[in-house]
Amino acid sequence: MAELFDNSRTYQLGDPELDVLGTREKLAQWRHRMVGPPWVKIGRKVAYLGTDLNNWLAAQRTDPNNEAA
């Protein structure tokens, strides 16, 4: 699977690349409910590692050709 995020980069809230996952509010809801991609806190700021985002997206993949009938 092609990687959507740069593995060597740290993404912070407000980065336009995170818009593909959802709004700031949606990401905040996921963090509150402890779902969604892993995140890190740097002081009061929230950041997402590119490797974590790519791994999380790969885990969300559904292949309809391999679904049990």
PyMOL CGO cylinders between C-alpha atoms (Angstrom):
from pymol import cmd
from pymol.cgo import CYLINDER

trace = [
    CYLINDER, 0.00, 0.00, 0.00, 1.32, 3.45, -0.88, 0.3, 1, 1, 1, 1, 1, 1,
    CYLINDER, 1.32, 3.45, -0.88, 2.13, 5.64, 2.06, 0.3, 1, 1, 1, 1, 1, 1,
    CYLINDER, 2.13, 5.64, 2.06, 0.05, 8.78, 2.36, 0.3, 1, 1, 1, 1, 1, 1,
    CYLINDER, 0.05, 8.78, 2.36, 2.21, 10.43, 5.02, 0.3, 1, 1, 1, 1, 1, 1,
    CYLINDER, 2.21, 10.43, 5.02, 5.96, 11.06, 5.11, 0.3, 1, 1, 1, 1, 1, 1,
    CYLINDER, 5.96, 11.06, 5.11, 7.44, 8.59, 7.62, 0.3, 1, 1, 1, 1, 1, 1,
    CYLINDER, 7.44, 8.59, 7.62, 10.21, 10.99, 8.63, 0.3, 1, 1, 1, 1, 1, 1,
    CYLINDER, 10.21, 10.99, 8.63, 7.84, 13.82, 9.50, 0.3, 1, 1, 1, 1, 1, 1,
    CYLINDER, 7.84, 13.82, 9.50, 5.88, 14.81, 12.60, 0.3, 1, 1, 1, 1, 1, 1,
    CYLINDER, 5.88, 14.81, 12.60, 2.47, 16.31, 11.85, 0.3, 1, 1, 1, 1, 1, 1,
    CYLINDER, 2.47, 16.31, 11.85, 0.88, 18.86, 14.17, 0.3, 1, 1, 1, 1, 1, 1,
    CYLINDER, 0.88, 18.86, 14.17, -2.73, 19.92, 14.44, 0.3, 1, 1, 1, 1, 1, 1,
    CYLINDER, -2.73, 19.92, 14.44, -3.38, 22.51, 11.78, 0.3, 1, 1, 1, 1, 1, 1,
    CYLINDER, -3.38, 22.51, 11.78, -1.20, 20.81, 9.17, 0.3, 1, 1, 1, 1, 1, 1,
    CYLINDER, -1.20, 20.81, 9.17, -3.34, 20.48, 6.04, 0.3, 1, 1, 1, 1, 1, 1,
    CYLINDER, -3.34, 20.48, 6.04, -2.21, 16.88, 5.50, 0.3, 1, 1, 1, 1, 1, 1,
    CYLINDER, -2.21, 16.88, 5.50, -4.20, 15.83, 8.58, 0.3, 1, 1, 1, 1, 1, 1,
    CYLINDER, -4.20, 15.83, 8.58, -7.42, 17.02, 6.93, 0.3, 1, 1, 1, 1, 1, 1,
    CYLINDER, -7.42, 17.02, 6.93, -7.61, 13.68, 5.12, 0.3, 1, 1, 1, 1, 1, 1,
    CYLINDER, -7.61, 13.68, 5.12, -8.31, 12.04, 8.51, 0.3, 1, 1, 1, 1, 1, 1,
    CYLINDER, -8.31, 12.04, 8.51, -10.91, 14.55, 9.62, 0.3, 1, 1, 1, 1, 1, 1,
    CYLINDER, -10.91, 14.55, 9.62, -11.35, 17.91, 11.27, 0.3, 1, 1, 1, 1, 1, 1,
    CYLINDER, -11.35, 17.91, 11.27, -9.48, 19.09, 14.36, 0.3, 1, 1, 1, 1, 1, 1,
    CYLINDER, -9.48, 19.09, 14.36, -12.67, 18.40, 16.30, 0.3, 1, 1, 1, 1, 1, 1,
    CYLINDER, -12.67, 18.40, 16.30, -12.91, 14.83, 14.97, 0.3, 1, 1, 1, 1, 1, 1,
    CYLINDER, -12.91, 14.83, 14.97, -9.28, 14.15, 15.92, 0.3, 1, 1, 1, 1, 1, 1,
    CYLINDER, -9.28, 14.15, 15.92, -9.96, 15.61, 19.39, 0.3, 1, 1, 1, 1, 1, 1,
    CYLINDER, -9.96, 15.61, 19.39, -12.98, 13.31, 19.79, 0.3, 1, 1, 1, 1, 1, 1,
    CYLINDER, -12.98, 13.31, 19.79, -10.89, 10.29, 18.79, 0.3, 1, 1, 1, 1, 1, 1,
    CYLINDER, -10.89, 10.29, 18.79, -8.18, 11.22, 21.30, 0.3, 1, 1, 1, 1, 1, 1,
    CYLINDER, -8.18, 11.22, 21.30, -10.77, 11.66, 24.04, 0.3, 1, 1, 1, 1, 1, 1,
    CYLINDER, -10.77, 11.66, 24.04, -12.33, 8.27, 23.23, 0.3, 1, 1, 1, 1, 1, 1,
    CYLINDER, -12.33, 8.27, 23.23, -8.85, 6.67, 22.84, 0.3, 1, 1, 1, 1, 1, 1,
    CYLINDER, -8.85, 6.67, 22.84, -9.49, 5.60, 19.22, 0.3, 1, 1, 1, 1, 1, 1,
    CYLINDER, -9.49, 5.60, 19.22, -7.91, 6.64, 15.94, 0.3, 1, 1, 1, 1, 1, 1,
    CYLINDER, -7.91, 6.64, 15.94, -4.23, 6.94, 15.17, 0.3, 1, 1, 1, 1, 1, 1,
    CYLINDER, -4.23, 6.94, 15.17, -1.60, 7.13, 17.95, 0.3, 1, 1, 1, 1, 1, 1,
    CYLINDER, -1.60, 7.13, 17.95, -0.49, 10.61, 18.97, 0.3, 1, 1, 1, 1, 1, 1,
    CYLINDER, -0.49, 10.61, 18.97, 2.17, 12.22, 21.13, 0.3, 1, 1, 1, 1, 1, 1,
    CYLINDER, 2.17, 12.22, 21.13, 1.95, 15.22, 23.43, 0.3, 1, 1, 1, 1, 1, 1,
    CYLINDER, 1.95, 15.22, 23.43, 4.76, 17.75, 23.22, 0.3, 1, 1, 1, 1, 1, 1,
    CYLINDER, 4.76, 17.75, 23.22, 3.99, 20.07, 26.09, 0.3, 1, 1, 1, 1, 1, 1,
    CYLINDER, 3.99, 20.07, 26.09, 0.46, 21.20, 25.34, 0.3, 1, 1, 1, 1, 1, 1,
    CYLINDER, 0.46, 21.20, 25.34, 0.71, 20.45, 21.62, 0.3, 1, 1, 1, 1, 1, 1,
    CYLINDER, 0.71, 20.45, 21.62, -0.54, 17.26, 19.96, 0.3, 1, 1, 1, 1, 1, 1,
    CYLINDER, -0.54, 17.26, 19.96, 1.50, 15.67, 17.20, 0.3, 1, 1, 1, 1, 1, 1,
    CYLINDER, 1.50, 15.67, 17.20, 1.22, 12.60, 15.00, 0.3, 1, 1, 1, 1, 1, 1,
    CYLINDER, 1.22, 12.60, 15.00, 4.23, 10.68, 13.71, 0.3, 1, 1, 1, 1, 1, 1,
    CYLINDER, 4.23, 10.68, 13.71, 4.11, 9.89, 10.00, 0.3, 1, 1, 1, 1, 1, 1,
    CYLINDER, 4.11, 9.89, 10.00, 4.97, 6.23, 10.62, 0.3, 1, 1, 1, 1, 1, 1,
    CYLINDER, 4.97, 6.23, 10.62, 2.09, 5.91, 13.11, 0.3, 1, 1, 1, 1, 1, 1,
    CYLINDER, 2.09, 5.91, 13.11, -0.35, 7.49, 10.66, 0.3, 1, 1, 1, 1, 1, 1,
    CYLINDER, -0.35, 7.49, 10.66, 0.69, 5.18, 7.81, 0.3, 1, 1, 1, 1, 1, 1,
    CYLINDER, 0.69, 5.18, 7.81, 0.51, 2.09, 10.05, 0.3, 1, 1, 1, 1, 1, 1,
    CYLINDER, 0.51, 2.09, 10.05, -2.92, 3.09, 11.36, 0.3, 1, 1, 1, 1, 1, 1,
    CYLINDER, -2.92, 3.09, 11.36, -4.24, 3.69, 7.85, 0.3, 1, 1, 1, 1, 1, 1,
    CYLINDER, -4.24, 3.69, 7.85, -2.92, 0.30, 6.70, 0.3, 1, 1, 1, 1, 1, 1,
    CYLINDER, -2.92, 0.30, 6.70, -4.75, -1.36, 9.61, 0.3, 1, 1, 1, 1, 1, 1,
    CYLINDER, -4.75, -1.36, 9.61, -8.03, 0.31, 8.53, 0.3, 1, 1, 1, 1, 1, 1,
    CYLINDER, -8.03, 0.31, 8.53, -7.82, -1.20, 5.04, 0.3, 1, 1, 1, 1, 1, 1,
    CYLINDER, -7.82, -1.20, 5.04, -10.72, -3.38, 3.96, 0.3, 1, 1, 1, 1, 1, 1,
    CYLINDER, -10.72, -3.38, 3.96, -10.43, -5.66, 0.93, 0.3, 1, 1, 1, 1, 1, 1,
    CYLINDER, -10.43, -5.66, 0.93, -13.92, -6.65, -0.27, 0.3, 1, 1, 1, 1, 1, 1,
    CYLINDER, -13.92, -6.65, -0.27, -12.42, -9.54, -2.26, 0.3, 1, 1, 1, 1, 1, 1,
    CYLINDER, -12.42, -9.54, -2.26, -11.18, -11.20, 0.95, 0.3, 1, 1, 1, 1, 1, 1,
    CYLINDER, -11.18, -11.20, 0.95, -14.32, -10.75, 3.06, 0.3, 1, 1, 1, 1, 1, 1,
    CYLINDER, -14.32, -10.75, 3.06, -15.93, -13.91, 4.41, 0.3, 1, 1, 1, 1, 1, 1,
    CYLINDER, -15.93, -13.91, 4.41, -19.34, -14.57, 2.92, 0.3, 1, 1, 1, 1, 1, 1,
]
cmd.load_cgo(trace, "trace")
